[in-house]
Amino acid sequence: MLTLVFMFVFMFGEVAVLDNGLALRPPMGWMSWGYYMCSVDCDSNPNKCLNEKLILSVADTFYNDGYLDAGYEYIIIDDCWAEKERDKLGRLVPDHKRFPHGMKYIADYIHSRGLKFGMYTNVAEVTCMRYPGSKDHFYIDSKSFAEWGVDYIKVDGCFVGEEFLNTAYIKFGQHLNATGRPIVYSCSWPYYIEFIHKKTPNYDVVSHNCNMWRNFHDVVTSWPAIRTIITHYKESYDQVSPYHAPGQWNDPDMLILGTGSLTDNQSRVHIAVYVMLAAPLLLSCDMKKITDYEKQLLLNLDLIAIAQDSLGVMGKPYELQNSVTLWVKPHLPRKGDKYHSVSFALVNLQSESSSVSLTPGSYSLNSTDGYTVMDIFQRKFIRNVTLRDSISVEVPAEDVIIYTLFPL
């Protein structure tokens, strides 16, 4: 199978390689699936309905409540947006009742707010929820998305075999590039290869053809789901980190703040690990249900600065004592050309608090003048440390502490 993929890439040469200059920082925004899923029965449940009104209201909230200013810019409609049949010309058609003005209208509204618009399709004949998929329609669907003003496309991989996946994602990306419109390309390719077809994804090929890709199961609105995702990325760090860089991101799926599923400390863990992973930060929730504390987390500019750092380094996990994981992420600003700032996230997924100690010099920090330490959640200076000093903390149950160490 890998031979087939490489033959395909060789035949098409440079055209097969994604080079769209997009997503140089992990995308931030909102996506419908995690919370709304396929909420199409709007008559029975008007307060949880995937429709035009919802999408425009999210755009308004981002614009009015500071999310856009903080870097959240993509508003993305996931599955279940279309009519069940294409039109006479073979084009996808938005559901007439739920999206009465069509997708170009929504895109224009979102763009007028300074935001960007995203949509969803699947490489099979149908989507994961049995709406029309893009198989045999890559050209016309890419053309439609470009004409509608789409800036981001999530492409799923349900209901097709391994061989088709390994060529379809490359072909679809070529058609997107051929439209001439800048469209961030989000693939679910490696997830289906690993977890559905039980093979090892070829991340070298994936990373040359997609801006971002989902590696693991869909998130659901529960703390156990978040804990499982975090554990997966800790265990798969060596496999996936070499391919993670500006323009090509591992995607652990959506943030579920605002769904009532997490305590405040669990919310801290959720966003902290995603920040350390340099992962996309895509909310999925009813924006009206975000608590004041969740909003404070989401708009913490010190946290966002770590997440959006232009170096795009994926944080590395280290096991400390008492089942605490230390995630270490170097980033800007630098002192000179070799002393990076470094963030430490001490993550405790256990149901009891844990005491841990660490020495900065053991984790590739190298400024012999030492570092000044800032607590990112408390937003305050802690103290200055040398490379040999010990940092000792008590990490509460199911919680995290983030320190950023700036070189002196």
Secondary structure, DSSP 4 states (H G I P E B T S, - for coil): -HHHHHHHHHHHGGGGS------SS--EEEESHHHHTT---TTT-TTS--SHHHHHHHHHHHHHSSHHHHT--EEE--SS-B-SS--TTS---B-TTTSTTHHHHHHHHHHHTT-EEEEEEESSSB-TTSSB--TT-HHHHHHHHHHHT--EEEEE-TT--HHHHHHHHHHHHHHHHHT-S--EEEE-HHHIIIIIS-----HHHHHTT-SEEE-SPPP-SSHHHHHHHHHHHHHTHHHHGGG-BTTBEEE---B-TTSS-S-HHHHHHHHHHHHHTT--EEE-S-GGG--HHHHHHHT-HHHHHHHT-TT-PPPEEEE-GGGEEEEEEEEEEEETTTEEEEEEEEEE-SSS-EEEEE-GGGGT---TT-EEEEETTTTEEEEEE-TT--EEEEEPTTEEEEEEEEE-
